Structure formats: C-alpha cells, structure tokens
Amino acid sequence: MFGMNPQDQQNNGYVSSSQESLPDPRSFKGGYPLYEPTMSAQPHSYASEGSHHEQERHAEAATKYKIDHVDDDEFDADLQIDDIIRNAPTSLQNKKTLKSQYSKKPPKQLSYYKAFKYSAGIKWSQFKFQVHDLSLQFEVWRSSLKVVEGKFGTAVVSYFIFLKWLLFLNIYITVLVLGLMVVPQIILGPKYIPNTGTEVCEKGYDDTVNRVCLGEKGATCIVDFLEGSGWMEQTVLFVGYYSPYYVTDKATYDGTEVDNKYDIPLAYLLTTAGIFILSFLMMSNYTSKALQDNLASSEDSYYKYCSKVFCGWDYLLTDSNSASFKKRGIHYELTSDLAEESRALERANRTIWQKLKLYTIRIILNLIVLAILGGAFWVIFYVTDFSIENSNRDDIIPFLGLVISFLPSVVITILNGIIPVIFNIMVRLEDYSPQFEIFVTLGRTVFLRLASLVILFFSLYRQITCDEEEYNECRYCNDSGVQCWETAIGQEFYKLALTDFAAVLVVVFIVEFPRKLGAKYLKIGIAQSLGEMEFEIPKNVLAIVYSQALCWMGLFFCPFLPLMTAAKLFIIFYLKKLSLLSNMMPSQKPFRASRSGIFFMVILIITFLMCILPVGFFIINIEPSAGCSPFRLQDNGTIWTELSETLEEWDSFMAEVFQFLGSAAFYIPLIIFLLLLLYYYTAVGSAQLGMIGLLKEQLVMEGRDKHFLLTRIDELIQADLGGKQQKSFFRQR
C-alpha cells in the first residue's frame, strides 16, 4: 500500500467503492451499513457504539453481500469476485479469508514443465534481488552519500553524486589514454630513429631541454616538476615526447619508409576523438535519465505532499541511523516545497512599482557583471603575454622565473575565486528564488572560467604563430622562441591543474577550518558570524566543472591530465565531505533539488562543447612543430593531415566513403534531416502535453465527483442512524 501514489490508493479500496452502483444502505439485511465512507465532514455518531472489530465486521458483511449477488453463471464471475475482494475496505488477512471462501476457481494442476519454469523464474528473481543487494554493499561512497543527504538534504548530495560521476568518467578516459597512447609509446618509443628531414630540428629542441637533475640541482628538479619543464618535457607526460613511428627488427629503414605495425600519430588522434565521443555519450545518457526522473517527479506535483507523507517512507529500513537520515531527508523536502510555494505567492503579490524597481536593479547589476568580466579578460590577456615574454629570460633568478611562469595560472585561479564571490553577493540583490539563483550564478561563473581559458588559448596562439617570413626551417617563430608549441600548451594546462588543486587545499585548510575554529574558541561577534558557513553549491560545482574543462582542453597536449583529474576528484570528495560535516551548517533557505543534477549536466555539456572548439582549431589550422610531437613529419600540413593521409593509403572505396562522410554533401542533408526530425518530435510532444492537460482536468473532475458521492453517502448514513436513534428513544419512553 505504501509503495503506491495517492491516486492508486484511492483506486484500491479507499474511494473507488463510490464508483460501484451502490444499493440503499437501509435496504441491507441485518441492519449493517453497506459502505462506510473514509472521508466524512463530520465525526460518525455511531463510532462509539462499536469497536474497530465491529467496523471490520460491517465491512466484511458488506463485501459478502456484494459477493452473494454475483451471478455464478456469468463467464467473468471469478473476476468480479476478485475485484470486489480487492476493493473491500478491510485488512489483508480478511481479504485472504474471503478469497479462500468465495473463490470459484478450482485449483489448477500445472504440468511439470510449467511448474519447473515457474519455480525457476521465482528463484531467478530472488537471485537477482540478492545480487542487487550485494552490489549495493560495494557501491562507492554509498554510506557517505546517505550521511550527507540526511544532514544537508538532496541538493547538497547532488553535488557529491555529480562529483562521483565525473570521477568515473575520468577513470574511463584514463584507461583509454594509458592503453592506446601511453603504454604503446613506452614500449615502442625506444625503437624510434630520427628522420633525416627533422633530425636537425629534433636535435635543436633537445639541446634546449635541461635534463640534469643530480647533486646540487635538487632545487632545479623541484622547479622543473612544478613547471613541467626540463626533465619533465622528455617524459610521456607531454605530447612533444611521443614518436611519429617506430622501426621493427625486420624493417629496413631508409629514412623515409618505415613498416609501422602500430601507427602512433593515428592512434593519438583517434583516441582523442574517442574520448570526446565517450564523454558526450555518457553525458547524454545521464541527462536523459535525469530528465525522465524529473518528468516523473513533476507529474506527481498534484499529489506531492500526499506522496511524501504517506508513500515517502522506506519500510525496508532496519538501521536506526538510516531511518534518522531518511526522516531528515523527508523533512527537508517538505520544507523546500513549502518554501517554494511561499516564494511563488510572494512573487505573485508584487505591485507594479515593486516589479519596476526590481527590474531596474537587475539591469544595473548585469551591466556591472559585464564590466567585471571584461576587466578580468584584459588582465588574463596581459598577464599571459607578460609571462611568455619573460619566463625564458636568462638574466632572472630561478625562483622569479618560476613565479613568472606560474603567473597566468595564479591570476586565473585568483580571479576564479574572487569574482564568483562578488557574483554571489550581487545575485542576492536581484531577488531570485534559490534554485534560479544557483542557475544564474553558475551561468555567469561558467562564462568567466571558460572565457578565461579561451583568452589563454588566444594569447598562446599569438605567441606560436607569425608571418611566413618570420618562421625558420624548424617551423617556429624566431621572436617567441617556442620550439615545441604542443608541449608549451600542455605545460600551461599542467600548471593550471596544479594551481587549481592547490586552491582547493587552501580554501579547505586555511579558510574554512580556521573560521570554524575561531567561532568555536573566540566568543566574539565577528568570529561567530564568520563561523556560520553554508555549503555554496554553485561555487563547488563550478570548481569541479572547471577541473573537468582543464582535462578536456589539455588532454591532447598533456595525456596525463585525466589521471591527475581523477586523483584530484577522489581527494576533493573526502576534503569536501570532511569540511561539510565539520564546518558547515544546513542552508537557511531550503530549495528543491530535483532539477539540480540536470542543470549541472547541462553546464557540463556547454563546457564540453566550448572545450572542443579551441582544441579542434589548433588541430586543424596550426602546423605542427618539426622538432617534437608524433606529428612532426607533417611538412606543409596540419595535425589533421595525418588522418587524411592515412585514409588515402586505405582501399579506394573506403577512402571515398570517409571522404564523403567528411564533405558538405553528407553534412547538409544530415542537418536538414535532423532539423525535420526535431520538428516532428516537438510537434508530437506538444500534442502529448495537450492530452496530458486534458487528462489532468478529467482527474480533477473525477475527484470532485468522488467527494460529492462520499458526502451524499455519509449524509444518508447519518440520516439513517439518526432515525434509528429517534425510534429507540421513543421506544424507551
């Protein structure tokens, strides 16, 4: 009973009896009322005349009366009896007794095959349930998520679920990178012999790399590790180290033709494309499931309070802690729903002047937001140019060079930490609902963080490209001196990933814990107010989305970024959980979180699409370096040329097929077909929404009819009992 929604409960013994053709209750033999209504505007006057058992007998007698009037000769007599027993307003035990007494169906003897099939089906279902229960015991962070949900509600736990999903996404990406890119390079890389056309450039680039990391060079080794330079450049951490081919023992090397059994450049390109496709498919799958769950929950909004009060409890809970967490979660959801309705009523009662004042404030604040974003972009652009121009100077000390090289990463991290706080203060003045407040803050902060990375790409693009007459024979600009631009971009994202993780540690251990300790031991008003911290969902969600954006943008240039991101997310989960349970308090403005997971994923999809654009631009439009990377042999071409040349070496039919798939003759009809398909499903969806609206109106009318019938039945029963009491009174007189 408790697993059904209120409408199903009404249709299973609570209200649906009013739909039957009921005889007059006064015509029932023995004086028992035929139907005892469950909804009554007044207390029953006869409730004191009998106990609960007497009422059970009334219901049982009424059910027997209806069963006795079923014609046994009818072909569906058994179905009628089953329906009457099912809808009887009595206990399950009484229903079983009635079923055994009045069932017209003789016991059916099953054949051996059917009995075996039925028994095997039951055992298989039991086995699946047992396996499912066992798998829950090994679910990652299940108990931690239950604790967070019980104390802080579903909105906060949605952040940790999102973090967990990102962790597994990066684990899958790491497996692909290690299996198809890193391990083949480790095994086959030593078999590489420099090509005569690039040997000079490779040697010139190798001479600029300082591999010394011994004796008194310990400080230099640490600096190289932090910057990703020096000895770190000649590792599988960066794309510049990977080989364009390898020479087998049986191959005869003549400097131009090599027998490749494993094409490392092609594997590098296809693995990157496969990672992006895998990420998109996983995000689409997650979003579709979340949309289905959200649609199911929104359809139940008419009965949401009944569902939470009468159907929200899990009767399989046996642990007191789990029961306590479940109770807190239901309480938090009810509080959120009531607060949301209160805010909707407040918005509906605003006057015209209040609306005009509010819209004016919002316009002014949005103009200020645009000004802040423009200033931040200019600072990032200026700092990046300054860092690239001065980080490789020989007349500065190593520590100062380290600071200058980290300057773009530090500035971007600081801006990403300070400006969202300003946005968070400004959005409170705009008087949005907590749910929409999160959406606005997330949108602005996403734009800030992604645009800052795009500005970084643009600054690097200006340094690695120049006019044709300024290029030397090794295909790099003489002014910038960046001989391997692929590794240079990878180093910037490597430093950004380290700086981002350091910022998380600083916030947790230097900001949040000291504030809580100060509020605990210092009885000062300022310390007490600073110690009252709430878990800011937009800021924390954007932090992990930003980490994932760094991974997507930098994995082509730094293949170890997915592994670094997975390790970082694993550590962040425990850090945030520790800080949440130790330092934070539940939000004073509860809100529903049914759409939070969907919006988080929408933000991630937008981030994903914006990450693909600059990476694809560099792959398609910029000529690779001649002294490094697996694409160094592409003279007068781009990285993408590797794929087109490989297709030309295939069978002519397959080459023509892939060339057709990459041409406008394929994409334009495909886009037109998809647009027509989208229009069709939009029209179908609109029609279905209209039908759903009509069905909802019919349900409302049906509920009113049921209420009217119940009221009339109650009035008849009251009148009947009143007449009996009056007759009894006169008899006593």
N, C-alpha and C positions, 0 to 999 in steps of 0.2 A: 504493500500500500504506500509506503514512504518513498518508493522509487518513482511514483507517478506524479505528473503535474496535477494541479487542482482540477483542471477540466476532466482528466481521466478519472480522478477520484469521484467526481460528481457522476460520471457515467458508469461507475462500478459500485453502486449500492447506496450512494448518498443522496442523489437528487433524481436520478433517472426514473425512479418509480413513478414520478409525476407524469411521465410520458405514457404510461400504460392507460388503458381505458378502465378507470377505477370505478367499481360499483359504490353505491351509497354506503358509508361506513355503518350507518344504523341498520342496514339490512343483513349484517353479518351474524351468523348463528353463534350463540353463546355470549353475545354482548361484547366481544373483543373488537377493538377498532382495527379496521383493515390496514391502516397505514399510519405510522407515527412519524410526523414530519420532523426533519432535523433542523429546520430553520423556522423559528417562531418569533413573532414580535413580542409575545407575552409569555411569562412562565406558565407551564402546564399546571392546571389546578389539580390534576389527578396524579401528579408526580409523588405526592405524599401518600397516596393510597396503596402504592405497591413499591416493592424494591426493584433493584436492577434486574433481578431474576424474573420478576413478573413482566417487566417490559420485554425481556428476551422471549418469554412465552407468548406475549402478544405478537411479536414479530414472527415467531415460528408458526403460530396458529394462522396468521395471515398468509404466510407462504404456503402452508399445507392447503389452505382454502383455494388458493390460486392453482396449485398443482392438481387438486382433485377435479377442477373444472376443465382440465386439459383433455381433449378427446383422444383416447388411446388409439383410435383407428386412423388418425391422421399420420401421414408419412413422416412428418417432422416433429412428432410428439416428443421424442428424446431431446431434440434441440430446444424446444420450448421449455421443457422441464429444466434443462441445464441453464438456460437463460434466466429463468425465474430464481433458481437457487443461487446463481452467480450474483444477481442483483438484490438478493434478500438482505435487509439491514440487520444482520446478526453476525455472530462470531464465526470464525473459520471452522471451529470444531463443530458447531451446529450445522454449518453448510455440509461438512463431510458426512454427518449423520443423515441429513436429508438426502444427500446424494446416494448413500448406500440403501436407503429405504425406498426411494422412488425411481431409481434409475431403471429404465425399460430395456436397457441394452444387456443382452446376455453376455457372459464372459466369452471372449473370442479367443480361440486357441490359435496361437501363432505357429507357423511352420518353423522347422529347425533353422532354416537359413535366415528367416526374418528375425527370429529370436536372437540368433548369433549376431546379425547385423545391428539389431537394436542394442544389445549388450555391448558390442564393440564400440558403437557410437557414443554410448554413455561413458565408457572407460576412456575413450579418446578425448572427450570433452573434459573429463576430470583431469586427465594428464596435462592437457593444455593449460588449464587453470593452475595446476601445481607448478608447471614450468614458468608461467607468468608470475606467480607469487615468488618463486625462487629468483627470477630475474630482477624483481624489484629490490631484493636484498643486495644485489650487486650494482644497482643503479648509482651512478656517480653523483655524490653530493645530495642524495635524496633527503637524508635526515637534516642536513644543514638548511636546505630549502624549506623544509617543514618548520624548522625553528624560526627562520626569518619571516615566513608567511604568518605564523601565529602571532608574532610580536609586532610586526610592522605592516601587515596586510599584503594583498596581492599586487599592489602597484610596485612596491619595493622588490618583492620577489621576482617580478617580471624582469627587472634589471639583471638579476643573477641568472635567471633562465636564459636570457639573451647572451650573457657572457659565456655561459656553458656551451651554447650553440656555436658561438664564434670559436671557442677553444677547439671543438671537434672539427670545425671547418678547417682550421689551420693545421690540425693533425693530418687530415686527409691531404691537404696541399703539400705538407712536408713529406709525406710518403711518396707522392709523385715526384717531387723535386729530387729527393735522395735517390730514388730508384731509377729515374730516367736521365738525370743530369749530373748529379754529384758523384755517385758511385762509378758510372762509366768513365768520367773524367779521371777519377783516382786510379782506375785500373788501366785505362788506355792512354792517359796523358803522357806518361814517360816514353811512349813509343812515337812521340811527335818529332819530326825532323823539319827544321825551318825551311820554308820555300825560298827559292832564290830571289823572288820578286819582293819579299817582305823581310828578308833576313837582316838587312841594314836597319830598317825601322824597328824591328824587334830588339836588336842589339842596342840601338839608341835609347829605346824606352827602358830596357833592363838596366842600363848604366845609370839612369836617374833614380832608380829604386835602391834605397839603402837597406840591405838585408842584415846588417851587423846587429846582433843582439846578444853580446857577450861581455863579461867583465864590467867595466865602468859604464857600459851602455845600458845599464838596467833602467835608468830613468827614461832613456830614449825608447826602450821597448814598451814601457807603460804608455808613453805618449803615442807611439805607433798603434798600440792596441785600442786606445780611445779614439784616435782619428781614423783608424782603418788604413793607415799609410805604412810605408816602409815594408817590413817583412810581411805585414798583413796583406799587401797587394798581391803577393805571389802565393796566394792560397785559393782554395775553391770558394772562399767567401765572396769573391767578386768575379764578374763575368770576364774581365780582362785576362784572367789566368787560363781560361778554357781554350782548348786546342781546336783548330779547324778540321783536323783529320788525324789519323794515326797510321803508322806503317806496320803491316804484318810481317811476320818472318818470311812468308812465301812471296811477298810482293817485291817487285823490282822497282826501286824508287829512282825516278829520273828528274825530279824537281817539279814536274807538272802533273803527272798522272799517278794516282795512288789508289790501291784497291781498298776501299772503305767497306767494312762489314757493318759498322755502326756509324751512321752519319751524325756526328755530334752537333753541328750547327742546325741541321734539320730537327733533330730531337729537341734542341733547346727552344726553337721556335714553336714546334707543335706542343711541347709540354706547357709552355706559357699560355698558348691558346686553349689547351685542355683545362688548365687551372681556371681560366676565366669562365669557360663554359660550365665547368663543375660548380663554381661559385654561384653563377646565375641560376642554374637548375635547382640547387639547394635552397637558394633564397626564394625562388618561385614556389617550390613545394611547401616551404614553411609558411609563406604568405597565404597560399591557397587554403591550407588547413586552418590557419588563424582566422581567415575571412569566414570560413564555414562555421567555426565555433562562435565567432562574433555574431553571425547572422542568426544562429540558433538561439543565442542568448538574447538578442534584440527582439526576436519574435515572441519571447516569453515575457516581454516587458509589461503586458497587461496583467499578468499574474505574478510579477516578480516578488512581491512581498509574501504572497502565499507560498510560492515555491521555496523561498529561503526559510520561512518559518516552519512549514510542515514537511518539506522534502529536502531541506538542506543538510540534515544530519546524516552522518555515516554510521549505521548501526553495526558495522563490522569492526569498529574501533574497540580495542580491549585495553590499550595502554592509557593511563591517566594523563601523561604528558601530551600524547597525540590528541586526546579528547579536549584538553585545555587549549591546544593550538587551534583545533577545529572550531571551538566555541569563540575564540577571539577573532578568527577569520570571518565567521558569520556576522559577529557584532560589527566588525569593521566594514563589511559590505553593506549592511543595513544603514550604518551611519553615513556611508558615502552616498547611497541612494537618496536618503532624506536630505542631506546637504545639497545634492544636485537639484532636487526639486525646489528647495528653498531658494537657491540662486536663480532658477528659472522663473519663479514667481516674482522675485525682486526685479529681474530684468524686464518682465512684462509690465511692471507698475511704474517704470521710469517715465517722467514727463518729457515734453519736447525740449525744454531748456536743459534738463539733465543730459539728454542724448546729445544735444548740440555741444555742450561743454565737454563731454567725454570724447566725442569725435575730434574736436579741436586739439585736445591733449594728445590723442593718439597720432594725429598728423604731425604735430610738432616733435614728438618723441621719435617717430620714424625718420624724420629728416635728420635728427641728431644721430640716430643709428647709422644712416648712410655716411654722415660726415666722419664718424668714428671708424667705420670700415675703410673709407678712402685714406685716412691718415695712417691706419695700420698697414695697408698695402704699400704705401710710399715708403714707410720705414723698412719693411721687409726688402723691398727692391733696393734701396740704398745700402742697407747693411750687407746684402748678398754681394753686390758689386764691390764693396769695400773689402770684404773677406777674400774674395777670389783674387783681387789685385795685390793684396798684401800678405797673404798666408804663406807664399812660397819665397818670400824675400830672405836673403842670406844674412842681412845685417840686423836681424832681431833675435832675441834670446828664444830658446825653445819653448819656455812657458808662455811667453807672449804670443808666439806663433800658434800654440795650442788654443789660447783664448780667442785669437782672431779667427782660427779655423772653425771654432765652435760658435762663433758669434751669430750666424744665421739661425742655427738650431736653438740657441738660448733665447734669442729675441722672439722667434716664432712661438716657443713654448711659453715665454712670459706673457706675450700678447694673448695667446690662447687661454691663459689662466686668469688674466686681469679683466679683459674685455667681457667675457661671459658673466662675470660678477656684476659689471655695470649693466649689462643687458638684463640680468635677473632683477636688479633694483628698478630699472625703468619699466619692465613689464608689469610690475605690481601696480604702478601708477595708471596703467591702461585698463585696469579693472576687467580682466578676462576671468573666465572660470578656470579652476586649477588644471583641468585637462587641456583646455585650449592654451593656457599659459605655458604648459610644457611644450606644446606644438610650436608656438611662436618662438620660444627661447631656443628650442632645438633647431628650427629653421635658420634663425639668424646665426647661431654658433656654427652650424654646419657650413653655411656660406663663408663665414670667416675662416674656418680651418681649411676648407678645400681651396678657397681662393688664395690663401697664403701659400699652399703647396704649388698651385698653378703659377703664382708670381715667382716662386723659387725656380720652377722649371724655365720660365721665361728668362730669368736672369742668367741661368746656366746656358740657355740657348744662345744668348748674346755673346757669351764668352767662348763658346766652342765653334761658332760659325763666323765666317767673314767673307770678304770678296774673294773671287777665284785667284786673283793675282797675289793675295796675301797668304794663300796656302803654300806649304812646302811639299817636298816629294813624299813625305810621310802622312799627308792629309790632315795636318792640324795647323792652327793659326799661329803665326810667329809671335803675335802680340801677347796672347794669353799664355802660351807655353804649355797648354794642357795636351799632352801627347796621347792620352787614353781617356777620351771623354766618357766612355761607358763606365769605367772604374770611378771616375770623378763623381758622376751622378750617384753611383752606388755608395760611395763614401758619404755623401751628404745625407742620404736616407739612413745609412747605418748610424751616423751621429744623431739624426733626429730620433731614431728609435731608442738609443741610449738616453738621450736627454729627456724624452717623454717618460721613460721608466723612472729616471731619477726624480722627475717632478712628482710622480705618484708617491714615491717614498718620502719626499719632503712634505707633501701635504698630510700624509698619514701620521708620520712620527714627529714632525716639527710644528705642525699647525693644529691638527685635531686632538691628539693626545695631550699636549700641553694645555690647551684650552679647557679640556675636561678636568685635568689635574688641578689647574688654577681655580676652577669653580668648586672643586671638592675641598681644597685646603685653605683657600682665601675667601673669607666671608666679606667680600667687597661687592658692591652693586655691579660694577663693570665686569668683574671676573665672573659673577653669577650669570649675567646676561650673555657673556661670550661663551660660557659653558653650555648654554642651551642650543644645541645644534640639531638640525633636521637633515635627513638624507636627501640631498638635492638630486633628484632623478635626472633632469636634463644634463647637468654638468657631468655626472658619472657616465651616462650613456654616451655622451659625445666623446668622452675620453677613450672609451674602448672602440668607438666607431673611427676615431682619428687614428688609433693604433692599427686598425684594420686597413685604413686608407694608406698608411705608410707601407704596409705589407704589400698591397696590390700594386701601388705605384713603383715600389722599389725592388720587387722580386725578380724582375727581368735583369736588373743591374747588380743586385745582391741576392743570390739564390738562397742564402741562409736566413733571410728575413722571416719567412713563415715559421721556421723553428724558433727563432727569437721571439716572435709574436706569441706562439703557443706557450712557451715558457713564461713569458710576461703575463699573459692572461691567467695562467694557473696560479701564479704568485699573487696577482691582483685580487683574485677571488677570496683568498684567505685573509689578505690585508683588509679588504673592504668589509668582509664579514666580521673580523675582529673589531674594527673601528665602529661598525654599525652597532654591534651588541654592547660595546663598552662605552661609546661616546655619544651615540645618537639617541634621540627620543622620537616617538611616533609623531607624524605630521599633525598639526592642529587643524589643518584644512583637508579633511579626507576627500578622496575623489575615486571614481570608478576607474579600474584598470583594464576593462575588457578590450579596449582598443589600443592599449599601450604597446603590446607586442607587435601589432600590425604596423603602428606608426614607426616603431623602432626599425622594423624591417624595411619600410618604405624609405626611411632616411638612409639605411644601409644600401639599398638599391640605387638611390640617387648618387650616393658616394661612389658606388661601384662604377656607374656609367661615367662619372666625371673623372675617375682614375684611369679608365681605359683610353680616354681621348688623348692626354699628353703622351702616354706610353706608345700608343699607336702612331702618333705624329712622329716621334723620334725614330720608330722602327721603319716607317715608310719613307720619310723625307730626308733623313740625315745619313750621309755617307759614313760607314764605319771606319774606325781607326786602322791604320796599316800596321801598327806595332803591337796590337793586343786584340783580345776577344776572338771567339770562334768564327767571326765573320770578316776577318782581316784580309781574306783573299778576294773580297768583292771590290775589284777596282772599277771605278766609274759606275758604281751601283749603290744600292742601299741594303740594309739588312733584309728587307722583304724580297730582294732579288734572289736570295738563297732559295726561297720556296719556288719562285717561278722557274729558276734554272733546274731545280730538281724535277719539276713537272715536265719540262721539256725532255728530260732523259727517260721518262717513262714511255710506255706504249703510246702510239699516236692517238688512239681512240680515247684512252684515259686522260691524256693531256688535253685533248679537245673538250672533254666533259668538264674538267676542272676549270679550264679557261672560260667555258660557257657559264659555269656557276659563279665566276667572279666578274662577269660582264654585266652591263646595263640591260642587255636583252633578257636576262634572268631576273634581276632585281626589280625592275619596273613592273612587270606583270605580277611578281610576287607581292609587292607592296599594294598594288591595286586589289589583288585577291584578298589580302589580309584586311584592307580597309572595308571591303564589301562584307567580309565575314564578321568584322567588328560591328558594322551597322546592323547586320541581321540579328546577331545576338543581343544587341542593345534594344532592338525593336521587340524581340521575344521577351527580354527581361522586363521591359516597360509593360507589356501586356500581362505578364505574370504578376507584376506588382499591383496592377489594377484589379486582377482577380483576387489577389490576397486581401486587398482592401474591402472588396465586396464580402468575402468570406468572414472577415473580422466583424463587419457590420451585422451579418447574419448571426454570428455567435453572440454578439451583444443583445440582439433582439431575442434570441433563444433563452439567454439568461434571464431577461426580464419576464418572458413568458413563464419560465420555471418558478421565478419568485412569486408571480401572480397566482399560479396554481397552488403553490405551497401555502400561500396566505389564505386562499379560499378553503383549502382542506383543513387548515388549522381553525378557521372560523367555524366550519361545520362540526369539527370535533368538540370545540369549546361549547357550541350551542347544544350539541347532543349531551355532553356531560352536565351542562347547566340544567337542562330539562330533567335529567335523571336525579340530580341532587334536589331539585324542587319537588319532584314526586316523592322522593324519600322523606323530605321534610314534612309534607302533608300526611304521609302515612304514619309518621311518628306522632303527629298531632292527633 
